Amino acid sequence: MGSINYYNKNSACYYKISNKKQLNDIIMPHFITYELVGNKKSNFLIWSQILCLTNKKAHLTTEGLDKIKFLKDQLNKWN
């Protein structure tokens, strides 16, 4: 599941996933176990709400899509 890529040009590694199942099975548990701090934690909590809504297929309703758009607009706001 997923792949690790190393880019020699900027000495960085990237973990690449290709589907929502990997978000649910790998990424979410990782950041629940190893909590982020500060603004990154705030963004993660918003992002996880969006993921939860899409898992419940809320994005297929007008109300759910509006909620997702509202949450998306809250990302990266440093208030």
N, C-alpha and C positions, 0 to 999 in steps of 0.2 A: 504494500500500500504506500503510495507516494514514492517520490524519488528525491535523492539528494544530489544537487549539482554544485560543482565547484567552479568558480570563475577566477582563473589565474590573473586576469587583467586587473581586478580590484581586490584580490585576495579575499573573496567572500564565498560563503556557502549559502545555497538557497534550498529550501524544502518545498517541493512542488507537489500539489495534490490535483486530482482531476475530477472529483465529484463531491456532491454534498454528503454522501455517506462518510467519506474521509474527514470532512469537517466535523461531523457528529462523533465519529469513533476515535479520532486522533487529536485534532486541534482543540476541541472543546475540553476534553478531559485533561489535556496537558496544561492549559491555562487555568483550569480550576485547581489542579494540584499545585502548580507553580504560578501563584498569583502575580499579576502585574501590579504596578503602583502608579499613582498619580493620574495624569490625563490618559495614559494608555489603558489603565484599568477602567476608567469611565467609558472610553470608546469600546473596550471589550464587552462591557455590560450592555451597552446599546446594541452592538453587533450581535451578541448572543440572543437578545430579545428578537431581533430581526430574523435570525436563523430559526428560532423557536416558532415564530409566526409562519415562516415558509414551510417548516416541517408539518405544521397543522393545516397547510394549504390556505392560510388566511389571505395570501396574495391574490387568490382567485375571486375574492369579493371586493367590492368597492370600499367597504369599511376597513377591511384588512389592509388593502393596498394603501389607503390614506394613512393608516397607522404606520406602515412601513416607511412611507415617504416622510412622515413627520419625524420618525426616529432617525432616518438617514440624514435629515437636515440638522440633527443635533450632534452628529459626529464631528470631531475636530473643532469643537467650540471650546475655547479655553477660558470660560468664565469662572 
